[in-house]
Amino acid sequence: MNEYRIKGLSCGGCTLRMEEEIKQLEHGSDAKLSYNSGKLTVDPQISMAAVKKILKSDNAYIEASSEANKGHDHSSHSHAGHDHDHDHSHSEGHSNMLKLLIVSGIIYVAALFLDGVLDKQAVILLYLTATIISGYTTFFRGLKNLIKMKFNIDTLMTIALIGAVSIGEWKEATLVAILFGLNELLEGYGMEKARRSMEALFQVAPKEALKVENSQEIIVPIASLQIGDLVKIKPGEKIPSDGIVSEGKSSVNEAAITGESLPVEKDAGEPVYGGSINNEGLLLVRIDKAYKDSSLAKILHLVQEAQETKTPTELFINKFAKYYTPLIMIVAALVALIPPLLFQGDWITWLYQGLSVLIVGCPCALILSSPIAIVSGITRNARNGVLVKGGVFLEQLGKIDTLAFDKTGTLTKGEPHVAKLEAYDEERFFQAAGAIEKSSSHPLAKAIMKEIASRNMTIPEPDEIQTISGRGIKAKVNGLAYWLGNEKSIEHITIPDSVQNRIEQLKNDGLTLVLVADDQQVLGMFGISDEIREESRSVIASLHKLGIKRTIMLTGDHQKTAEKVASAVGVSEFYGNLLPEDKVKKIKELSASHHVAMIGDGINDAPALASAQLGIAMGKGTDSAIETADIVLMQDHLGKLPEAVSIAKKVNRVIRFNICVSLGLKIIALLLTIPGWLTLWIAILSDMGATIFVTLVSLTILIERKKRLRTNKSR
């Protein structure tokens, strides 16, 4: 499929009409024209001459640079490279339209003041001039549609203009043309603002890299970088693609990936993400992913795809608008004909009322109720490092009332740490444990060594080590025998009641025990648990405040451990001893009566994520997380989740509000036809007011509040 940037799209309804026409062409069945992103996707075999002709019917056209670069290559930089031209062209188009409207408005005001001073024909000429300047494009588009018997907003406006002029209402006809032109201009400004906010995300993609090859430094396009290439990143420059620091030390701003503004320290051997900014040091990075496969490229691609997906609400509105416009024309005809024919009404009066109904029936505000809000919501979340893969998932996120959490790696860090310890012979306890565990890569051994390292002790080398399956380790340290492991590893000694009671107490606390003993007594014990994330409790509390009624923890750990973690983080329910299939079963049970989202690490929770109505993964850019879930938190913590839910709920509220306002104003205006009070002035003002209002309300989603609903830890 080839992709093109389209300029000059005047409204959502016109875009839908053109998409339908393009689909009627040979090889056009899979064509997509997105008003949200201003993009056209078509089969390479389609006749581009025919496509251009359809676009021209709405004064839309293909961007020249887009046409030159057929097909979309995610390794290219069309986003960043063409944004300036794109913005400039739109600004120029809006500027020309604004100038025409100002000139038209001045002539209209002059005609109002000169009415009664100049000859009537001269005043009519002024009105006609103002009408032509501001409304000729709409008039001719509508006329073409009328000839083809295609009914949209342009058709309605053209009939209204012809009707108003035919009954001598020059003043109203001119006002209709001017205000409709202003309406289109402001509508374009609103959608362009949303598009530009989205396009600002694409500016993070670097264009070039400083490649080091045979001790030579060469500036190359990042699309040409291969796995294994070495690149130099100077202070203030962007890292071109994912890789590993080969040399150097610096702090790196990863906001483009994670949404976190605080810098992260990077040293040799540590991973870095493409699009991150090197702050102060000089870094040499070994590329381990071509740009098109990097985390940043995938994020930008998914965000771009997301803005083009339509939500169920949007699909319903578009389908409704398709039948709504012809229906309004029928209603307008009935209003104009029935009173004069059946009730001896005045023909001119009721024709005027019918024309007013046509203008009230404009579906622009209704069609705009959803797309600007959706694009704004996806953009706002993307800024925060929350990747929503489509408007449908944003809408679902705003509807959830139940959120299920995996425990390990989600509510907890997934890293064992020593929560409690008992030392009965402190020096020998730590020395024996350190000597035995220092060379082990087992997670429990790492937790023990971290605890011992914090005490700055000298640890001897073991004389010999023997692993005892299912029990632990036996070793000789400084010529003495020691045992380390679970309770079975110390069956060779008699355990005093006081020590046994302490063992039982720690087990009841949900801790995993590692005991250390010599050949006569217990020297001490480590109580190890998975460390709870610092932000987990505040995140759960914030979610409850946002209206998430049930927060549920699902874990494979035993019930005591589950109870301890659940109590610490404040979830409303918890279930332990669950196998992956048990988690799936539980999610399906909950989904039967609730809107359920599941959040996990995106790898071992894949079945449960897939079973939930909404899957949320914590990934910090990992491929598996990005591919598995509907929404991805690009950080390694839950801190951004409450704000993401809050934004989604606001988007849904705004869409509902917009629909109510756009339909409500129309109903009120239509009711004015009963006593015959509806005028063309009221009709156009109510329609334009609704369109401008829903656009402005939708754009408020982009505004960042000073006091954010943020619960993420300081990093």
C-alpha positions in Angstrom: 0.0 0.0 0.0 1.2 3.5 -0.8 0.7 6.4 1.6 0.3 10.1 0.8 -0.1 13.2 2.9 -3.3 15.1 1.9 -3.8 18.8 2.3 -6.9 20.9 2.1 -9.4 18.4 3.7 -12.2 20.7 4.7 -14.3 18.6 7.0 -14.9 15.0 8.3 -18.0 14.5 6.2 -16.4 15.5 3.0 -13.5 13.2 3.8 -15.8 10.3 4.3 -17.5 11.0 0.9 -14.2 11.1 -0.9 -13.1 7.9 0.7 -16.3 6.2 -0.5 -15.7 7.5 -4.0 -12.1 6.3 -4.1 -13.2 2.9 -2.9 -15.5 2.7 -6.0 -12.4 3.0 -8.3 -10.7 -0.1 -9.6 -8.2 -1.4 -7.0 -9.7 1.1 -4.5 -11.6 -1.3 -2.2 -8.9 -1.1 0.5 -8.4 2.7 0.3 -8.4 4.7 3.5 -8.6 8.5 3.8 -8.1 9.8 7.3 -9.4 13.2 8.3 -7.7 12.8 11.7 -4.2 12.4 10.3 -4.6 13.9 6.8 -3.3 10.6 5.2 -4.4 8.6 2.2 -3.6 4.9 1.9 -4.2 3.2 -1.5 -3.2 0.2 -3.6 -0.2 1.0 -5.8 -2.3 -0.2 -8.9 -5.0 2.4 -8.4 -5.3 5.3 -10.9 -3.8 8.3 -9.2 -5.3 10.6 -11.8 -8.8 9.5 -10.8 -7.9 9.8 -7.1 -6.6 13.4 -7.6 -9.8 14.3 -9.5 -11.9 13.1 -6.5 -9.7 15.0 -4.1 -9.9 18.1 -6.2 -13.7 18.1 -5.9 -13.1 19.2 -2.3 -10.1 21.4 -3.1 -7.9 18.8 -1.5 -4.6 17.6 -3.0 -1.6 15.4 -2.5 1.4 16.9 -0.9 4.2 17.1 -3.5 6.9 15.7 -1.2 4.6 12.9 -0.2 4.0 12.0 -3.9 7.7 11.9 -4.5 8.2 9.4 -1.7 5.6 6.8 -2.6 5.0 4.2 0.1 5.7 4.7 3.8 9.1 3.6 5.1 9.3 3.8 8.9 13.0 4.1 8.7 12.6 7.3 6.8 12.0 10.7 8.3 9.1 11.9 6.4 7.4 12.9 9.7 10.2 15.1 10.9 11.4 16.2 7.5 8.2 17.5 6.0 6.5 19.0 9.1 7.7 22.5 8.3 6.4 22.4 4.8 3.2 20.9 5.9 2.6 23.5 8.6 3.6 26.3 6.3 1.2 25.2 3.5 -1.7 24.9 5.9 -1.0 28.2 7.5 -0.8 29.8 4.0 -4.1 28.2 3.0 -5.8 29.3 6.2 -4.3 32.8 5.8 -5.7 33.2 2.3 -9.2 32.0 3.4 -9.1 34.4 6.3 -8.2 37.3 4.0 -11.1 36.5 1.7 -13.5 36.3 4.7 -12.3 39.6 6.1 -12.8 41.3 2.7 -16.2 39.7 2.4 -17.1 40.8 5.9 -16.1 44.4 5.2 -18.2 44.5 2.0 -21.1 43.0 3.9 -21.0 45.6 6.7 -20.7 48.3 4.1 -23.8 47.0 2.3 -25.7 47.0 5.7 -24.8 50.7 6.3 -25.4 51.8 2.7 -28.8 50.0 2.5 -31.3 52.9 1.9 -28.5 55.3 0.9 -27.5 53.7 -2.4 -29.7 52.4 -5.1 -31.2 49.0 -4.3 -29.4 47.3 -7.2 -26.1 48.7 -6.0 -26.7 47.2 -2.5 -27.6 43.9 -4.0 -24.4 43.9 -6.0 -22.4 44.5 -2.8 -24.2 41.5 -1.1 -23.6 39.4 -4.2 -19.9 40.3 -4.3 -19.5 39.4 -0.6 -21.4 36.1 -1.2 -19.2 35.2 -4.2 -15.9 36.0 -2.4 -16.7 33.9 0.7 -18.9 31.2 -0.7 -18.0 30.4 -4.3 -16.0 27.2 -3.5 -18.8 25.8 -1.3 -21.4 26.8 -3.9 -19.7 25.0 -6.8 -18.9 21.9 -4.8 -22.5 21.7 -3.7 -23.8 22.3 -7.3 -21.7 19.4 -8.5 -23.1 17.2 -5.8 -26.6 18.3 -6.5 -26.2 17.4 -10.2 -24.8 13.9 -9.1 -27.7 13.7 -6.5 -25.1 13.4 -3.7 -26.2 15.1 -0.5 -23.7 16.5 2.1 -23.1 19.8 3.9 -22.0 21.6 0.7 -25.3 20.5 -1.0 -27.3 21.9 1.9 -25.5 25.2 1.8 -25.8 25.5 -2.0 -29.6 24.9 -1.8 -29.9 27.4 1.0 -28.0 30.1 -0.9 -30.0 29.5 -4.1 -33.3 29.6 -2.1 -32.4 32.7 -0.1 -31.4 34.6 -3.3 -34.5 33.4 -5.1 -36.8 34.9 -2.5 -34.8 38.1 -2.3 -33.2 37.5 1.1 -29.8 38.9 0.0 -28.7 39.9 3.5 -29.3 36.4 4.9 -27.8 34.7 1.9 -24.6 36.7 2.3 -24.5 36.0 6.0 -24.9 32.3 5.4 -22.0 32.3 2.9 -19.7 34.3 5.3 -20.5 32.4 8.4 -20.2 29.0 6.7 -16.8 30.0 5.4 -15.8 31.1 8.9 -17.1 27.8 10.2 -15.0 25.8 7.8 -11.9 27.9 8.6 -12.3 27.4 12.4 -13.1 23.7 11.9 -9.8 23.4 9.9 -7.9 25.3 12.5 -9.2 22.9 15.2 -8.3 19.7 13.4 -4.9 21.2 12.4 -4.1 22.0 16.0 -4.8 18.4 17.0 -2.8 17.1 14.0 0.2 19.4 14.9 0.1 18.2 18.5 0.4 14.7 17.1 3.1 15.6 14.6 5.2 17.2 17.4 5.7 13.7 18.7 7.4 12.7 15.5 10.0 15.5 15.9 11.8 13.4 18.4 13.1 11.1 15.6 16.7 12.1 14.8 17.7 12.4 11.2 21.4 11.7 11.1 24.1 9.8 13.1 27.8 10.2 13.6 29.1 6.8 12.6 32.6 5.7 13.7 34.3 3.4 11.2 38.0 2.6 11.0 38.7 5.5 13.3 36.9 7.8 10.9 33.7 9.8 11.8 31.1 9.9 9.1 27.7 11.6 9.2 25.1 9.1 7.8 21.3 9.0 7.6 20.0 6.9 10.5 18.1 4.7 8.0 21.5 3.4 6.9 22.6 2.2 10.3 23.1 -1.5 10.7 23.3 -3.8 13.7 26.8 -3.6 15.2 27.6 -0.1 13.9 29.3 2.2 16.4 28.0 5.7 16.7 29.2 8.7 18.7 26.7 10.9 20.5 27.9 14.3 21.7 26.2 16.2 24.6 22.8 17.5 23.6 22.5 15.1 20.6 19.8 12.5 20.1 20.7 8.8 20.2 19.9 7.5 16.7 18.6 4.0 17.5 18.5 1.4 20.3 21.9 0.1 21.4 24.4 -0.6 24.2 26.8 2.0 25.6 30.3 0.9 24.5 32.2 3.7 26.1 31.5 6.8 28.2 29.2 7.9 31.0 26.3 10.4 30.9 22.8 11.0 32.0 20.2 10.4 29.3 16.7 12.0 28.9 14.3 9.1 27.9 11.2 11.2 27.9 10.5 10.4 24.2 10.1 6.7 25.2 9.0 6.7 28.8 7.4 10.1 29.3 9.8 10.5 32.3 11.4 13.9 32.4 14.1 13.0 34.9 17.4 11.9 33.4 18.7 8.3 33.8 22.4 7.7 34.4 24.0 5.5 31.7 27.4 3.7 31.9 29.2 1.2 29.7 27.2 -1.9 29.1 23.8 -0.3 29.7 21.0 -0.1 27.1 19.9 3.2 25.6 16.8 4.0 23.4 16.7 5.8 20.1 15.3 9.3 20.4 16.7 9.7 23.9 18.8 12.8 24.4 22.4 12.6 25.7 22.8 15.3 28.4 26.4 16.0 29.2 28.9 13.2 28.6 30.3 11.8 25.4 28.9 8.3 24.5 29.9 5.6 22.1 26.9 3.4 21.4 26.9 0.0 19.6 23.7 -0.2 17.6 21.7 -3.4 18.3 18.6 -2.5 16.2 18.2 -0.9 12.9 16.1 2.3 13.3 13.0 0.9 11.7 13.0 -1.9 14.4 13.8 0.4 17.3 11.5 1.2 20.2 11.0 4.8 19.0 10.1 3.8 15.4 7.6 1.2 16.6 6.0 3.8 19.0 5.7 6.4 16.3 4.2 3.9 13.9 1.7 2.6 16.5 0.7 6.2 17.5 0.2 7.1 13.9 -1.9 4.0 13.3 -3.9 4.7 16.5 -5.1 8.2 15.3 -6.5 6.6 12.1 -8.6 4.0 13.9 -12.3 4.8 14.4 -14.1 4.1 17.7 -17.6 2.5 17.8 -19.0 6.0 18.7 -17.3 7.6 15.7 -18.4 4.8 13.3 -22.0 5.2 14.6 -21.9 9.0 14.2 -20.5 8.7 10.6 -23.2 6.1 9.7 -25.9 8.3 11.3 -24.7 11.4 9.4 -24.9 9.4 6.1 -28.7 9.1 6.5 -29.1 12.3 8.5 -28.4 14.7 5.7 -31.0 13.3 3.2 -33.5 13.1 6.1 -32.9 16.8 6.9 -33.6 17.7 3.2 -36.9 15.8 3.3 -37.8 17.6 6.6 -36.9 20.9 5.1 -39.0 20.2 2.0 -42.0 19.2 4.2 -41.6 22.4 6.3 -41.5 24.5 3.1 -44.5 22.7 1.4 -47.0 21.4 3.9 -48.1 24.8 5.6 -48.7 26.6 2.2 -50.4 23.5 0.6 -52.6 22.3 3.5 -52.9 25.4 5.8 -52.9 28.3 3.4 -49.5 29.5 4.8 -47.5 32.1 3.0 -45.2 30.5 0.4 -42.3 32.9 0.9 -42.4 32.6 4.7 -42.4 28.8 4.8 -39.8 28.5 2.0 -37.6 30.8 4.2 -38.3 28.4 7.2 -37.4 25.4 5.0 -34.1 27.0 4.0 -33.4 27.6 7.7 -34.0 24.0 8.5 -31.5 23.0 5.8 -28.8 25.0 7.5 -29.7 23.8 11.0 -29.4 20.3 9.6 -25.6 20.6 8.8 -24.0 17.6 10.5 -20.5 19.2 10.9 -20.6 19.6 14.7 -21.9 16.0 15.1 -19.2 14.5 12.9 -16.5 16.5 14.8 -17.8 15.4 18.2 -15.4 12.5 18.3 -12.2 12.7 16.1 -10.6 15.8 17.5 -11.2 14.5 21.1 -9.8 11.1 20.2 -6.6 12.4 18.5 -6.1 14.8 21.4 -6.4 12.0 24.0 -4.0 9.7 22.2 -1.5 12.5 21.8 -1.8 13.6 25.4 -1.2 10.0 26.6 1.7 9.5 24.2 3.4 12.6 25.6 3.2 10.9 29.0 4.8 7.7 27.7 1.5 5.8 27.6 1.0 4.2 24.2 -2.7 3.7 23.3 -3.0 1.6 20.1 -6.3 3.1 18.9 -9.2 5.3 19.6 -11.3 2.2 20.4 -8.9 1.3 23.3 -8.9 4.8 24.6 -12.7 4.7 24.7 -12.6 1.4 26.5 -10.1 2.6 29.0 -12.5 5.4 30.0 -15.3 2.8 30.6 -13.5 0.2 32.8 -14.8 -0.3 36.3 -12.6 -3.3 37.2 -8.8 -3.5 36.9 -7.0 -6.8 37.5 -3.3 -6.7 38.3 -0.6 -9.3 38.0 1.5 -9.2 41.2 5.1 -10.0 40.2 6.7 -7.2 38.2 3.5 -5.1 38.3 2.6 -4.2 41.8 6.0 -5.5 42.9 9.4 -5.0 41.3 9.8 -8.7 40.5 13.1 -8.6 42.4 13.6 -10.5 45.7 14.9 -8.4 48.6 15.7 -9.2 52.2 12.6 -7.9 54.1 13.6 -9.3 57.6 16.5 -11.1 59.1 17.5 -12.8 62.3 21.2 -13.1 63.3 22.1 -15.3 66.3 25.9 -15.2 65.6 26.1 -12.1 63.4 29.7 -12.3 62.2 29.7 -16.0 61.2 26.2 -15.7 59.9 27.0 -13.0 57.3 30.5 -14.4 56.4 29.2 -17.9 55.8 26.2 -16.7 53.8 28.4 -14.3 51.8 31.0 -17.0 51.0 28.4 -19.5 49.9 26.2 -17.1 47.8 28.8 -14.7 46.3 29.3 -16.8 43.1 25.7 -17.7 42.7 23.4 -16.1 40.0 20.2 -17.3 41.8 17.7 -14.3 42.5 17.6 -15.2 46.2 21.4 -15.3 46.3 21.6 -11.8 44.7 19.1 -10.5 47.3 21.3 -11.9 50.2 24.5 -10.5 48.7 22.9 -7.1 48.3 22.0 -7.1 52.0 25.5 -8.2 53.0 27.2 -5.7 50.7 25.4 -2.9 52.5 27.2 -3.9 55.7 30.7 -3.4 54.2 32.0 -6.8 55.4 35.0 -8.7 54.2 33.8 -12.0 52.8 36.1 -15.0 52.6 36.4 -17.5 49.7 34.7 -20.9 50.3 37.0 -23.9 50.6 34.5 -26.2 48.9 30.8 -26.0 47.9 28.3 -28.9 47.5 24.7 -28.4 46.2 22.1 -30.6 47.9 19.0 -31.0 45.6 15.8 -29.7 47.1 17.5 -28.5 50.3 20.2 -26.0 49.7 24.0 -25.8 49.8 26.7 -27.4 52.1 30.1 -25.6 52.2 33.3 -25.3 54.0 34.4 -21.8 54.9 37.6 -21.2 56.9 37.8 -25.0 57.5 34.3 -25.2 59.1 31.2 -26.8 57.7 28.1 -24.6 57.1 24.6 -25.3 55.6 22.4 -22.8 53.8 18.9 -23.3 52.5 15.4 -24.2 53.6 14.3 -26.0 56.7 15.3 -29.4 55.3 18.9 -28.2 55.0 19.2 -28.0 58.8 17.6 -31.3 59.8 21.0 -32.4 61.2 20.5 -30.1 64.3 17.9 -29.6 66.9 16.1 -26.3 66.6 15.2 -24.5 69.9 11.6 -23.6 70.4 12.3 -19.8 70.2 14.0 -20.2 66.8 11.2 -22.5 65.5 8.6 -20.0 66.6 10.4 -17.2 64.8 10.6 -19.4 61.7 6.8 -20.0 61.8 6.2 -16.3 62.3 8.2 -15.2 59.3 6.6 -17.9 57.2 3.1 -16.6 58.2 4.3 -13.2 57.1 4.6 -14.6 53.6 8.4 -14.6 53.5 10.6 -17.1 51.8 13.2 -18.3 54.4 16.9 -19.0 53.8 18.5 -20.4 56.9 22.3 -20.6 57.8 23.6 -23.1 60.3 26.9 -24.8 61.4 27.0 -28.4 62.6 25.5 -27.4 66.0 23.2 -24.4 65.8 21.2 -22.0 63.6 23.4 -18.9 63.0 20.5 -16.8 61.5 17.9 -16.6 58.8 16.9 -14.3 55.9 13.2 -13.5 55.3 13.0 -12.7 51.6 10.1 -11.3 49.6 9.4 -9.5 46.3 9.8 -5.8 46.9 6.6 -3.8 46.5 6.8 -0.8 44.2 6.8 2.5 46.1 4.0 3.9 44.0 1.7 0.9 44.0 -0.4 2.0 47.0 -0.9 5.6 45.9 -1.7 4.4 42.3 -4.4 2.0 43.6 -5.9 4.8 45.8 -6.0 7.2 42.8 -7.7 4.6 40.7 -10.4 4.1 43.3 -10.9 7.9 43.4 -11.3 7.9 39.6 -14.2 5.4 39.8 -12.5 2.1 39.3 -14.7 0.2 41.7 -12.8 -3.1 41.9 -9.0 -3.5 41.9 -8.1 -7.2 41.9 -4.7 -8.8 42.3 -4.1 -12.2 40.6 -1.0 -14.2 41.5 0.5 -17.6 41.4 2.1 -17.1 44.8 0.6 -18.8 47.9 -2.3 -17.2 49.7 -0.2 -15.8 52.6 2.1 -13.8 50.3 -0.9 -12.6 48.2 -2.7 -11.4 51.4 0.4 -9.5 52.5 1.0 -7.7 49.2 -2.8 -7.0 48.8 -2.9 -5.5 52.2 0.2 -3.4 51.6 -1.0 -1.9 48.2 -4.7 -1.6 49.1 -6.4 -3.6 46.3 -10.0 -4.5 47.0 -9.7 -8.2 46.2 -6.9 -10.8 45.7 -6.6 -14.4 44.5 -3.5 -16.6 45.1 -2.2 -20.0 43.9 -3.4 -19.2 40.3 -1.9 -20.9 37.3 -2.0 -18.9 34.0 -5.2 -20.8 32.9 -6.8 -19.9 36.3 -6.1 -16.2 35.7 -7.8 -16.5 32.3 -10.8 -18.1 33.9 -11.0 -15.4 36.5 -10.8 -12.6 33.9 -13.6 -14.2 31.9 -15.8 -14.5 35.0 -15.2 -10.8 35.8 -15.8 -9.8 32.2 -19.3 -11.3 32.2 -20.6 -8.5 34.4 -17.9 -5.7 34.4 -15.7 -3.7 32.0 -12.4 -5.3 32.8 -8.8 -4.3 32.1 -5.8 -6.6 32.9 -2.4 -5.1 33.5 0.8 -7.3 33.5 4.3 -7.4 32.2 3.1 -8.3 28.6 5.1 -11.6 28.5 4.0 -14.3 30.9 0.6 -12.7 31.4 -0.2 -12.8 27.6 -3.2 -15.2 28.0 -4.9 -13.1 30.7 -4.1 -9.8 28.8 -5.7 -11.3 25.7 -8.8 -12.5 27.6 -9.6 -9.1 29.2 -11.6 -6.5 27.3 -8.5 -4.3 27.6 -4.9 -5.5 28.0 -2.4 -3.1 29.5 1.3 -4.0 29.5 4.3 -2.6 31.4 7.2 -2.7 29.1 9.6 0.3 28.9 9.9 -0.4 25.2 10.2 -4.1 25.1 9.1 -5.7 21.8 6.9 -8.3 23.5 5.0 -5.7 25.6 4.4 -3.4 22.7 3.0 -6.3 20.5 0.9 -8.0 23.2 -1.3 -5.3 24.8 -3.8 -2.7 23.7 -2.1 -0.1 25.8 1.5 0.0 26.9 3.0 1.9 29.8 6.5 2.7 28.5 7.9 3.1 32.0 8.9 0.4 34.5 6.3 1.5 37.0 2.5 2.2 37.3 2.8 5.9 38.1 1.3 7.1 34.7 -1.7 4.8 34.8 -4.1 7.0 36.9 -3.6 10.0 34.6 -4.1 7.8 31.5 -7.4 6.6 32.9 -8.3 10.2 33.8 -7.6 11.4 30.2 -9.6 8.5 28.8 -12.6 9.3 31.0 -12.3 13.0 30.0 -12.3 12.0 26.3 -15.5 10.0 26.8 -17.1 12.8 28.7 -16.2 15.3 26.0 -17.5 13.1 23.2 -20.8 12.6 25.1 -21.0 16.3 25.8 -20.3 17.3 22.2 -23.0 14.9 20.9 -25.5 16.4 23.3 -24.6 20.0 22.4 -24.6 19.5 18.7 -27.9 17.6 18.7 -29.5 19.7 21.4 -28.9 23.0 19.6 -30.3 21.5 16.4 -33.4 20.3 18.2 -34.0 23.7 19.8 -33.5 25.5 16.5 -35.9 23.0 14.7 -38.6 23.6 17.4 -38.5 27.3 16.5 -40.0 26.3 13.1 -43.3 25.5 14.8 -44.2 29.1 15.7 -42.3 30.2 12.6 -39.5 31.9 14.6 -36.5 30.2 12.9 -34.4 32.6 10.8 -31.4 32.0 8.6 -29.4 34.1 11.1 -30.4 31.8 14.0 -29.8 28.7 11.9 -26.3 29.5 10.8 -25.3 30.9 14.2 -26.5 27.8 16.0 -24.7 25.5 13.5 -21.5 27.5 13.5 -21.6 27.9 17.3 -22.0 24.2 17.8 -19.1 23.4 15.5 -16.8 25.9 17.1 -17.8 24.9 20.6 -17.3 21.2 20.1 -13.9 21.9 18.5 -12.7 24.1 21.4 -14.0 21.7 24.0 -12.2 18.8 22.3 -8.9 20.7 22.3 -9.0 21.3 26.0 -7.9 17.6 26.4 -4.5 18.7 25.2 -4.1 21.2 28.0 -1.8 19.9 30.8 -3.1 20.7 34.2 -0.6 22.3 36.6 -1.6 20.0 39.4 -1.5 16.7 37.7 -3.0 13.5 39.0 0.4 11.9 39.3 1.4 9.2 41.6 4.6 8.0 40.1 7.7 8.0 42.3 10.5 10.4 42.0 13.1 8.9 39.8 
